Amino acid sequence: CSKIVSNGGVEILCQKIQSVESFELAESVIKALDKISTQSPEAILVSNGLLYLGQIVEFFDKYLQKTILKIMCLLSKAAHTQEEIEQYVLPAVETLINLIRYK
């Protein structure tokens, strides 16, 4: 995971999520982001991963939705400054609330 983070792979993964061409690829990306989120959630956060994950969550089955929600929660916790909260977390808050409420 650290090699992916240090070589800019997180941004590429987040871009792949944004332009989902196949569910298999998206599922693989989500699994990779899940592993990265436990070690380097900040890298995903600053790559707008929180927002991108929120945009695609509804297209997946309950298992992947729970995985995405877990990742989103870890990313939200990784925001340490007011600027990070405003830039990365607040745009995804509505999606998070809806996921928690209805899932």
Secondary structure, 3 states (H helix, E strand, C coil): CHHHHHCCHHHHHHHHHHCCCCHHHHHHHHHHHHHHHHHCHHHHHCCCHHHHHHHHHHHCCHHHHHHHHHHHHHHHHCCCCHHHHHHHHHHHHHHHHHHHHHC
